[in-house]
Amino acid sequence: MSTKISDYDFELPESLIAQTPLNDRESSRLLVIDKDQQTMCDRHFYDIIDELTAGDALILNDTRVLPARLYGEKSATGGHVEVLLLRNISGNLWETLVKPAKRIKVGTRLTFGDGRLGAIVKEELEHGGRVIEFSYDGIFLEVLESLGEMPLPPYIHEKLADKERYQTVYSKAVGSAAAPTAGLHFTPKLLQRIEDKGVEIAYLTLHVGLGTFRPVSVDDVTQHMMHSEFYTLSEDTAQTINKVKARGGKVVAVGTTTIRTLEAVAEKFDGKVRADTGWTDIFIKPGFQFKVVDAFSTNFHLPKSTLVMLVSAFAGREFVLEAYQHAIDAHYRFFSFGDAMFVKDTKSS
């Protein structure tokens, strides 16, 4: 296993970072890679149906992104502030990231939207984190919908014209600080075609949190600590997965968040999938033994990220980096609004 962070690095031209989503979600490109055959094939995302067989299970993360980026000011000075909501601790207490962090101390009062939303900083955390208590009239999510912006990643510089384009079409459970971007390629029509083929579609929830915004800051990846994220896996979904496994079908995960949830539950229950709710800080890197997931779709990730390590854990670091180089040479679009890859292992099919 490669433990150096530099072993997961690659050169990515900035021009390949997708700034806006395609008009048609499912027309993104899809690079299909086969771990066993060591092959790769250029397709379109709607061709993912050809990788699925009747009796398989397609597992999706139905989390919904909060419009969690707030712009306001310090009550005392009028100085501009930016607050990104990451996690609801309890009641009106939230874990957040703030800018400019050095000037936002415990006790600082903030206002947003001409005073419609107030806040006070209760605790300082590391790396610009703050625990903030909000005050408002009405329903918090409704206030947030009117004042907040989608928390697009820092490498996206274009404004998003339609907030729903940073949501999956099946998003339901509000609570994420970022979208599970592998799911952005699905349309209701494509999901219906997949279901009509005899593939079982099931959902779980993992709220994408702080770890999404944290780069790996150590040279030895085994020393990296993942932040915990909240998940829920229902009895219906657990039964679907176990039924499909028992009859020899594939469990196909959509996105790294779905993979992490499924494998975290299996680790907790000795390789079995059961209904469960809790927090996971699972770090999937080369050397990890997958217990549930047989294949998956995912977007192209940042260099030196834990997500590249996760894909490498399944398909092998050298082969994954070859696939990434192919995607770069073929001008695939990268990151959140970019194209996708489908990763499979023919041997285990």
ZARO-287238 format. One record per residue: residue in one letter; x, y, z of N, C-alpha, C in turn. Coordinates in steps of 0.001 Angstrom, whole numbers, plus 524288, in hexadecimal, padded with zeros to 5 digits. Atoms other than C-alpha are relative to their C-alpha. Example, Ala and Ser with C-alpha at 12.3 -4.5 7.8 and 13.67 -1.06 7.14 Angstrom:
# residues 2
A8037A7FB5A800008300C7EE6C81E7880384804B080000 S7FCCC7FB5A7FFC4835667FBDC81BE47FCFE80442802DA 
//
This chain:
# residues 349
M8034A7FB4A8000080000800008000080365804DE80000 S7FD447FAFE800288049A80DB37FC947FDDD8039080446 T801C17FCC37FBA280427816478089C8018C805BA7FF6C K7FE737FA90800C780A46822C58033E7FBA7802F77FD32 I8040E7FCD980275800BE82D837FFD980173801417FA57 S7FE357FEC18054E8090B8307C7F3D47FEC57FBA67FC1E D8014980461803738059B822F97EE737FA848006E7FDB8 Y805647FF49801DF7F7AF827D27EC3A7FF5C805497FD4A D800047FADF8028A7FB5D8344B7E5297FFF67FF547FA12 F7FFCB7FFDD805B67F965837907D6D57FF51805A67FE40 E8005A7FAB6802247FA3C8439E7CE3C7FADB800A27FD1B L805107FF11802707ECED848EF7CA9A7FFBD805857FDD2 P800AE7FAC1802347EB68854507C11A7FB238029F80240 E804687FD3E7FDA17E29285E8D7C7477FB60800577FC45 S8042F7FF86803E97DAE385F367BA937FC4B7FB588001F L80358804A67FFCA7D561851947BD5A7FC6E7FFF0804C8 I803787FFBF7FB6F7CECB855AC7CA187FAC68024B7FE49 A8052E7FE50801D07C05E856747C6AD7FDE3804588037D Q801FB7FB857FD0E7BAB58638E7CAC87FA0E8002680040 T805BB8000B800267AC878611C7C72B7FE2D7FA837FE83 P8020E80520801857A3FA854FB7C5D87FE1D800057FA62 L802348007D8053B79FC784FE77B8937FA1B800C680037 N805AF7FF438002F791F18531F7B4337FD267FADF800E8 D8025F8052C7FF6C78EC1844A57B36A8036F7FCC28039F R7FCE2802A47FC047935A83D997BFA98026F7FAE97FE02 E7FE2E8053F8013E7947D8300A7B9D6803797FFC37FB22 S7FCAA80003804A879C2E8343A7ADB7805C0800E080147 S7FA807FFCD7FE7D7A8C9835987B58B802D77FB477FDC7 R7FCF180479801C37B3CB82CD37B129800D27FC3D8048F L7FF3A8041C7FC157B65E8200D7B84E8049E7FCAB7FE47 L7FB8480361800FB7C37C8192F7B8D57FF2B7FAF28030E V800DB805187FD847C10480ABF7BB8D8053B7FD428008D I7FB0C802BF7FF2D7CCB1804157C1C47FF017FAC4802B1 D80090805547FDFF7CE027F5997C4A18050F7FE84802B3 K7FB6D8014F7FCD37D7607F2367CF9B8025F7FAC87FE62 D7FE218053E8013C7D8477E3E77CBBF802967FFD87FAA1 Q7FE0280021805617DA337E5D07BD17804128043C7FEEE Q7FC737FB84800B97E22D7F2597BEE27FEC9802D27FADE T801B47FD52804BC7DA2A7F8B07B4207FD0B804EA8016E M8032F7FB4F7FF507D3A8805DA7B27D7FD50801497FAE5 C8033B7FF12804987C90180A2F7A9407FD0880523800A3 D802AC7FAEC7FFE17C356817987A5F17FA427FF537FE7A R8059C8005D800FA7B4798181F7A6F47FD69805278019A H802F27FBAD7FDBE7A9BE821937AB0E7FD267FE05804D7 F80224801D07FB0A7A320821617B83F7FB0C7FCC37FF49 Y804C58030C800CC7964281C697B2CD801307FA4A7FEB0 D7FE72805638011579DE78102E7AEDC800EB7FCD2804F6 I7FF41802E17FB1779F2B80CA17BD467FC247FB7B80060 I803EE804337FFE5792ED804667BB218023E7FAEA7FDD9 D7FD97804AA8024379B5F7FB077B3148038A7FD2F803E1 E7FCA0802587FC037A3C57F8927BF267FCD07FD728045B L8037F802187FBFC797F67F4737C72F7FCDE7FB737FDCB T802C9804BA80190791177E7517C6AC7FB297FF5C80368 A804B18012E7FCE77837A7E35A7CAEF801967FCCB804C1 G7FE8A8029C7FB26784A37DF277D91780446802C0802FF D7FC347FCCA7FD3078F407E8FF7DC757FD28803EC8037E A802197FBB87FCCC78D447F3B37E6A18033E804E87FF0C L7FD7C7FAE58009079060801F87E41B7FEBC8031E804E9 I800C57FD647FAF879267809457F0EE80190805B87FF83 L7FF597FA57800A579102818237F1457FFBE802BF8054E N800167FCC47FB4B79390822617FBBB7FC238047C7FF35 D804377FC2B800DC7873B82AAA7FD2F8008F804FB80342 T7FF3C7FB2F7FD0978D46835868055E7FEEC804C87FC98 R8011B7FB19802BB7896084368801BC803678044380251 V7FC4E7FBFB7FE55792B984EE98024D7FD1D804B280240 L801E97FB137FDD378FBF85A4680B3680222804917FCCD P7FDCD7FB2980238790EE867C9804E480327802A780459 A7FD677FF567FAEF79B3B868D980F5C8040D8045C80039 R7FC327FBB87FFD77A3E68745980B747FD1B8051F800EB L802867FB1B7FE7479FCB880E881238803D88048A7FFD3 Y7FCDC7FB38800017A51988E9080FFC7FD52803FA8038A G8023A7FC437FC4A7A32F8985781AE580415803C9801E9 E7FC537FC337FDD77AA0F8A1EE823B4800407FF81805EE K7FF6E7FFC97FA547AF308A396831647FCB58047E80210 S803A57FC0F7FDFD7A5168AAE58396C802DD804D9801F2 A7FD427FBA27FD877AF358B36A84047802B28038D7FC18 T7FCB37FCE68037E7B7578B7CC834AF7FDE68006D7FA75 G801D980012805637AFBC8B4BC8284B8039B7FD237FC57 G7FC4F802DE803437BB3D8ACA7823707FD797FB3B7FD89 H8026A8044C802DA7B7A38A29481931801EA7FABA80200 V7FEAA8054A7FE517B7558944081D207FD677FC137FC52 E8023280463802EA7B4F88875C8163C7FFC57FB55803A8 V800C1804847FC927AF7C87BA381D847FE007FB747FCBF L801AC804C1802A07AE5786DDA818367FE247FC1880418 L80226803CD7FC577A54D864D481FCD801DA7FA857FE8E L7FE1A80548800F37AAF585734821497FCB07FBD080299 R802B7804207FD267A34684FE882B987FCC28025380465 N803587FE677FBA7797DC85211834AC8016B7FCC6804CF I7FE63802BA7FB3779CA584ECA8425B7FB327FEA98033B S80508800BB7FD5078FA8850AF8495B7FD358053A8000B G803017FB247FFE5784AF85A9784928801EE803DF7FBF3 N7FE147FBE78038578A0E867378436C805F1800577FFE4 L7FA448002A80003798618637F8457C801F47FD367FB1D W7FDD780231804CC7A02386102838FD805F38002880014 E7FA6A7FFDE801327AE0B85D2F835C38009B802987FAB2 T7FF6F7FCED804C97B2BF866AB82B53805BB800EC7FEB5 L7FB067FDA6801827BE5E86BBB823C27FEFB805C97FF1B V800CF7FA5C800817C01787A818243F804B0802A07FD74 K7FBF57FC97802397C7BF884DC81CDF7FE77805A480120 P7FA86801157FEB27CF5A88CD2820CF8005F7FDD780592 A8002D802C17FAFE7D1908833282BF0802C7802F48045F K7FCE57FD6C7FBE77DBC788B31833197FD0180466802AE R802D77FB857FDDD7D228896408353D7FABA7FE8980259 I80517801B37FDF57C6A788E11839AC800F17FCA6804D1 K7FEBD802827FB057C8A788ABE847FC7FB087FE5B802E2 V80463801757FCA27C009884B2852607FD5A804F88020B G802FA7FB6F7FE487B55388E60855DC7FE9B803BC7FBA4 T801357FC978046F7B529894EA848777FA5A7FF247FE3D R8056680055801EA7A749898168441A7FFDF801377FA29 L8005D7FF84805A97A39D896C5835CC7FA54800C27FE64 T8054C7FF7380225797DA89AB082DA5800117FECA7FA30 F80094801698057F792F4895FD8206D7FAA2801C57FE26 G8050C7FE968024E7885C89AEB817587FD4280456802E1 D802627FB7D7FD53785DF8A82281DD17FDAB7FE8680541 G801A5801607FAB9784998A1BA82B137FC0C7FBA28005F R803C1804597FFD877B4E896BF8271E802497FB3B802C0 L7FD53804617FD777857488D4282C458047F802358033B G7FBCB7FE4C7FC9078E2E88FE6837EA8032A7FB5D801D0 A7FCB1804497FE347996B887F583D8B803F480205803EA I7FBC87FECA7FC627A374887B184866803CA7FB667FFFE V7FBF38040D800097B05B8803B84845800B77FDF48058C K7FFC6802637FAD47B0B0876A0853978051A7FD2A80120 E7FB4C803297FF237BD2586EDD851778037F800417FB29 E7FC3E800328044D7C99286F048493B801DB7FA687FF37 L7FDF6805198017A7CDA3862A58420C804CF800CB7FC8D E7FB477FF838033A7D9B685FA1839E97FEA2801407FA57 H800677FF00805A77DBCF863D282BBC7FB6F8038C7FE88 G804247FC538015D7D21586F1882BF57FA977FE3E80181 G80514801E17FE4F7C74186742832277FDED803108049F R802897FD617FB997BD8286DA183B627FAC57FD5080123 V805488018B7FE7C7B1B38691E842FF7FCD9804FE8009C I8032B7FB3B800257A70D8733E840977FA6B7FEA9801A3 E80581800937FE8F799A4874DE846C37FCD7804207FD1D F803267FC788033278F6087ABC83DCA7FB0280194802D6 S805097FE267FE0178358882C1841427FCE7802417FB66 Y803427FE9280486777DB8857D838227FA4B7FF648017A D805A4800E27FF837692388618836D27FE537FC3F7FBB6 G8020380391803F4761FE87B2B82FD1802CF7FACA7FFF4 I7FD9F80523800CA767C386E9E82A4680566800B37FDAD F7FA8C7FF1B801867768786DEB828FF801007FE977FA4C L7FEED801A18055F776BF8665881C1B7FD96803BE7FC09 E802617FC358038E76D7F87034815EF803318050B7FFCC V7FC8A7FB5D7FFDB7761D87B8081A6C804E57FEEB7FCCB L7FB3A80171802C8781EB874418151B7FF1D7FFC77FA1D E8013B8004A8059D77B4F871BB807FF7FFEF8056C7FD88 S800697FABC802387790D8804F806488051F8030680041 L7FB317FCF67FF46786518852C80B19804EF7FD367FE1E G7FB3A802F0800FA7900A87A4780872801057FF077FA3A E7FE718018F805447979C876BB7FC3C8021F7FA6D80031 M7FDD5805458003F79BD08694A7F7AE805DE8002E80123 P7FA747FFF27FE827A923865FA7FD8D803667FD627FBE5 L7FCDD8024D804297B0158637F7F0C1805BB7FFC1801A3 P7FA778007D7FE977BE2A85EBC7F20C80329804AF7FE1C P7FCE57FB4F801407C8EE869197F1558022F800167FA7E Y7FDE3800128055A7CD93864997E3E47FBDC801727FBF8 I8041D7FE40803947C065868817DDEF7FF41805DD800B8 H8000E7FA4A7FFB07C07C876F87DACD7FB248026A7FD79 E804C57FE13802877B3E7878237D2E67FB727FFDA803DF K804D38000C7FCF07A70487BAD7D9527FC627FBBA7FDE5 L8039B8041F8019079CEF870C27D91B7FAA18026C7FF0B A804F27FD7A8016D790CE8756D7D1E17FB517FD5880290 D80455803077FDDD7880A86A967D700802027FCB98048E K7FE25802C97FB5B78A21865B87E4FD7FF407FA1C7FF96 E8012E805978004E7842A858937E17C804137FCF47FCF0 R7FBFC802C8802E578F83855667D880804747FE2A80383 Y7FC488020A7FC29797CE853497E4C37FD367FC53803C5 Q802D7804077FD2078DB5849897E9B17FF267FB637FC52 T801AC8047A8032478B3483BB77E5087FA148004E7FF56 V805A27FFC98010577DA3839B07DF467FCF67FCE980417 Y8028C803227FBE977AC5830377EA7580167801DD8057B S7FE7F7FDFD7FAD477FEE838B47F5997FB28800B980365 K804947FFCF7FC937770A838558016680160801AA80596 A7FEB17FF307FA7C77DCB8387180EC0803BE8049C8008D V7FCDA7FB357FFC27829A8465481148804337FF8F80437 G7FBF7800127FBFB78FB9847518181D80598800087FE1E S7FAA880046801F979BA98472E80F1D8026A805627FF43 A7FD047FB43801257A63E8516F80DEC8020D7FFF27FA6B A7FE5F8007B805767A94284C928002C7FCC87FBB67FD76 A80321803E5802C77A286844887F5B6803037FAE87FF6B P7FDA0804FA801907A514836087F38D8002C7FFF07FA08 T800027FE43805747A970839D57E5F17FF8E7FB987FC03 A800A380450803BC7A9B082C4D7DFA97FA527FF5C7FE6F G8058D8008C8011E79AD682CBB7E0617FDC6804477FC9A L802097FB99803097999A8397C7D8E57FED77FE857FA5A H800A48019680577799D9831F47CBF17FACD7FD477FEEE F804DA802EF800CF78D1482AAB7CE217FB71803A77FEF4 T804FB7FD59800FE7800E82F2A7C8AF7FBA17FC3A80187 P8045E803927FEE977299829CD7CC4C7FF347FC057FBA2 K800B6803848047B771DD824047BE94803F57FB8280022 L7FBF68040B7FFD377ECB81CBF7C0037FF087FC3C80485 L8012F8035F7FB8E77B1F8179E7CD767FB737FC5C7FEC3 Q804768034A8017576E45812AB7C7EA801B87FBB27FC3C R7FE08803F4803AF7755380BB47BCC7803047FBC7802E6 I7FCF8803C07FCEC77E6D805507C6A57FC607FC6B8030B E803C4803237FD06772FE800E77CEF67FD057FC477FC6D D802CE80341803C276BCC7FBD47C2FD803487FB537FE3B K7FC7F8044480185777AE7F35E7C0128001D7FBAA8041D G80001803E97FBE4775967EC307CCE280419800E08042D V7FC2C7FE987FBFB77FC97F3217D5107FD1980244804B0 E8026F7FDE67FB4277BCA7F5CA7E31F802BE805108018D I7FDD67FAF87FE6877DB2804057E7077FEAB800E8805B7 A800CC7FF1C7FA6777F8C806FD7F56F80335804B3801B6 Y7FDAD7FB177FE3878399812CF7FD63802167FF7C8058B L7FE0A7FF1E7FAB878BB8816278094280125805CE80066 T7FEB57FA7D7FF3478FA98233380F148054A80073802AA L7FB4E7FE3C7FD3F79D1E828678123280078805D57FF0D H7FF827FA5A8007F79E12836EF81504805C5801667FF7C V7FA8F7FEA1801207AA9883BD780ECC80191804938037A G7FE9B7FC1E7FC147B1DB843AE8190980563802537FF6E L7FB217FD0D7FFA67BE87849F881D3A804627FDA67FCC9 G7FBAC8028A802B47C79283FE2817248006E801887FA4F T800007FE5C805717C3A08446D8099480369804D67FF24 F7FD327FB0F800897CA4D8517D80C218057B7FFC88024B R7FAE48008C7FD8C7D69484C1A8128B803CE7FD177FC76 P7FC0B802D0803007E282848ED80A41803277FC6A80393 V7FC6C8034B7FD057EBCE83E3580E76804F380330800F3 S7FBA87FC757FEAA7F66C845C9815AA804BD7FD1F80221 V7FB8A803167FE257FF9D83A9A8193D8027E7FD367FB65 D7FD35802C380433809F783414810CB7FEBE7FA307FFFC D80152805847FF718069682693816027FA1A7FF878009B V805B67FFFE800007F854823EB8129D7FDB67FCD18047D T8020C803147FB9F7F70081A0881DAA7FF398035C804D8 Q8008C7FC7B7FB857F7FE82595827047FB71803C97FF66 H8045B7FC62800EE7EC6E82CCC820FC7FB317FE4A80315 M804C2801117FCFD7E04782DC0829767FB3D8020C7FD0B M804D47FE6F8028D7D2F582DF3822EE7FC468025C80409 H804107FDF47FC987C7FD8361C828B27FB1F7FC857FF9E S804AA8034E7FFD87BB8182F2582C9B7FB7D8026D7FCF3 E804A67FE5D802D77AF5A82FD9824347FB727FC8080195 F804AC802AF7FE1B7A17D82BEA827B37FD617FCF77FB8F Y8028880338803FA79ACE820CB820717FB377FD3A8023E T804818033F7FEB978E0D8193F820627FF467FC097FBA3 L801158042D803B278BCD80C25819D17FB237FD24801F4 S80511802017FE4277DBA8075B81A597FFB67FA0B7FFC7 E800F1805A780021778867F9AB81C8F7FECD7FE337FA6F D801568016B80562772FB7F98580EAD804E07FF917FC9E T7FB318000E80322780327FCDB808AF803867FB7B8019C A7FCD38046A7FE1D787547F2F58113D7FDE37FAE47FDCA Q80258804CB8020C77DB57E85D80D0E800E07FF6C7FA22 T7FF0C80020805A777F217EC097FEB48058D7FE327FED9 I7FA8180166800E278DF47EB107FF67800F87FA458014B N7FF25805707FE7078DD27DE19806987FD5D7FC2C7FC43 K802C780350803C2783D17D87A7FD34803117FF9B7FAE4 V7FD007FFEA804DF78BD57DC927F15D805127FCE4800A1 K7FB2C802EC7FEF2798647D7517F75F7FEF37FA1A80010 A80133805957FF5D791DF7CA517FA987FF0D7FD517FAC3 R80112802768051178DC37C8187EC7E80459801027FC02 G7FB7C7FF588036D79AE97CC157E6D880007804E67FCB6 G800057FB0C802D5797757D9AF7E1D680438803AB801F3 K7FC127FC177FE8F7A0907E5517E23B7FD86804588033E V8016D7FB3F7FD3A79F8A7F0547EC15803398046A7FDA3 V7FD697FBB0802C07A2AE7FCA27E4597FEE580506802FC A8007E7FB357FCED7A52C808EA7EC458009F804BF7FC7A V7FF6A7FB0A802C77A35A816A87E703802DD803C1803A1 G7FCEE7FC2C7FD227AE4881EF97EC6B802DF7FDDF804BE T7FCB0801997FB997B87681E177F70D7FD1B800578052C T802EC7FFA57FB147AECD82243801927FCC57FB10800E9 T802F6804DC7FF9A7A667816657FEB08039E7FB7280158 I7FC2D804197FEE17B25E80D937FE9F8018780021805BE R7FE307FF8E7FA9B7B6EE812D180BBE7FBCF7FE44803DC T8043E8019F7FC837A9A1810C4811F47FF6D7FA1380010 L800BE805A4800577A816802D680D11804787FD0D8029F E7FB7E802CD7FDDC7B5D27FEC7810CC8009F8010E805E1 A7FFCA7FED47FA5F7B5188059C81E107FC307FC84802FB V803E28035B7FD767A8B27FE1A8216E801EC7FA5780019 A7FE0B805628003B7AECD7F14681CE88046E7FF18803DB E7FBC88008C7FC257BADB7F3BD825417FDC47FFA480587 K8025A7FFE57FACE7B22D7F664830F17FD5E7FACD80153 F8030E804C57FF0A7AA587E9D282F3D802917FB247FDA0 D7FD19804B5801A17B5057E01082B837FEBC7FE4C7FA6F G800C880131805807B2DF7E0F081CE97FA617FFD17FE40 K8059180036801597A40C7E10D81D717FDC98058D7FF71 V802A97FAFB800A579B167EC18819307FB007FFE38032B R804B07FF857FCC5790F07F0148233A7FE36805AC80013 A801F37FAB07FF48788407FBD782554803228028E80465 D7FCBC7FD727FC0F79032805D682CD67FFF5805E27FF25 T7FF617FA558001D7919081430830278048E8015C80392 G7FB907FE987FCAE79DF181A6E8353D803CA803937FD32 W7FBDA7FCB5802227AA9A8217883244804707FC867FE18 T7FB8B80300801E47B5DF81C7482A23804878039D7FE97 D7FB3A7FD59801BA7C3DC820F582843803637FC257FCFB I7FD2880409802DF7C7978153E81FD48037C802757FBD3 F7FC2F7FE20803D17D3AB817B581777801667FB547FC8B I7FF1A804588039C7D3F580EB180BAD804A4801607FC87 K7FB317FF1F802F47E18D80E04805DB802337FAB97FE64 P7FDE480509801B67E9BA803927FEF3801657FC7680491 G7FF7A803CD7FBC87EA207F7478071E7FABE7FEA680267 F8053C800E67FDE57DBAA7F86780AA47FD607FB787FD21 Q802E78045B8024D7D3687EC328085B7FA2E801647FFA7 F805867FEA9800D17C6207EF7C802737FC957FB4580147 K8037A804317FE4F7BB1B7E78D808567FAA6800317FD60 V8054A7FF55802187AEF57ECF38018B8000F8019D7FA48 V8004D7FD7B805207B1B47F5087F564802DD7FCC27FBE1 D7FDC1802FF804557B4027EDBF7E89C801A6803787FB70 A7FEC67FC46804267B4947F97D7DF6E7FDC780544801A4 F802087FAD67FE827B2268081D7E00780105803FD7FBBD S7FEF77FB6C803357B110814D87D8B5801EE8045280393 T7FDD97FBA97FCF07B85F820DF7DD28801F28042A7FC43 N7FDB77FBE18032C7BD1D82DE57D813805F57FFC38004D F7FA4D7FF9C7FFC17CB688316D7D5BA8017D803D180458 H7FEF87FD317FB2C7D169836607E24E8051B8031E7FFEB L7FB607FCB37FF877DBD183FE77E6D5804E97FCBD800CD P7FB0B802A57FEE37EA2683BE17E6B8800FB7FFB4805E2 K7FE5B800CD7FA907EF398368A7F3B67FB6B7FFE5803D5 S8049D800057FC967E1588352E7F9047FEEE7FA8580207 T80188805127FDD77DBE982A548018B7FC647FD1A7FC3D L8039280280803B27D227827CA7F699802FB7FD167FBC0 V7FC9A802D8803A87DCEC824317ECF1802157FB16802A4 M7FE1E804937FD0F7E20D81B187F78E7FBC47FBD380056 L8044B803BF7FFB67D4A0814CC7F8E87FF797FD057FADA V8006B802978051B7D3B7812087EA51804A57FC607FF2D S7FB4780330800797E1B980CEF7EABA7FFB27FB1380351 A800A4804917FCA27DE12803CA7F5D97FCFF7FBB27FD30 F80335803CA802DB7D4507FD307ECBD802C37FE177FB10 A7FE218014F805407DB317FD877DF99805E9800147FF6C G7FA4F7FFCF800587E9AD7FF467E2C6801EA805667FE8A R7FE2F7FA96800B67F13080C057E39280218800FB7FA81 E7FD887FF018050E7F91B80A9E7D70F7FBF38000A7FB9E F804088003E8040F7ED58806BB7CECE7FC6A804C48004B V8035B7FB6A7FF577E50F811B67D47B802B5804DF7FDE0 L7FD297FB6E801FE7EF9A81BBA7D1808008C7FFC37FA0D E800098008C805B37F080816377C3A77FAC3801E07FDD0 A805387FE66801BE7E1D7818287C25D7FF66805EC80057 Y800357FA4E7FF707E3018260D7C76D80319802A47FBA0 Q7FCE27FDAF804367EDBE828D67BD807FD277FF8A7FAD2 H8032A8009E804BC7E51A8235E7B2C17FBB8804267FFD7 A804297FC167FFBE7DA1F82C547B74C80212805757FED9 I7FD917FAE38010D7E347838017B71180141800847FA36 D7FE897FFD58058C7E863834A17A97E7FB36800707FC78 A804CE7FFF9803207DA6B832BE7A4907FC79804A08015F H802C77FB317FE9B7D60D83FB87AA927FAC37FEFD802A9 Y80485800977FCA07CC2883A607B4217FF99804C380394 R800E67FBB77FC5B7C62D8447F7BD38800757FDE580592 F7FEB7801EC7FACC7CA9B843597CB637FCC78029380453 F802287FE4A7FAF37C50B844E77D9227FA058004280000 S8058F800537FE9A7B7468481C7DDCE7FC418001A7FB60 F803777FF93804857B0DF84C297D0EA802317FD247FB41 G7FD5380292804477B9A4843757C8CC7FDAF7FAC57FE78 D8019A80517801EC7B8C78362C7C272800CD7FBD480432 A7FFF8804347FC1E7B898828E57C9148032E7FB5B7FE13 M7FDC080506801677BF1781BB67C9657FCCD7FBB08028B F802838049E7FDCA7B94780E417CB8D804487FC03800E6 V7FBAB803657FE6C7C258805167D2CE7FDD17FAA880153 K8020A805467FF237C00F7F6757D2488046F7FC0580038 D7FC4E804547FFB97C6D67E9777D4677FD5A7FB477FD9D T802928043B802CD7C2DC7DF6D7CA3B800697FAD2802EC K7FF06804EC7FD497C8B17D47A7D2667FC007FEDB8043B S803B9800C27FBBB7BF0F7D6D07DD697FA5C8007B7FE31 S8055C7FF5B802097B3457D8D07D48E7FD557FAB67FF64 
//
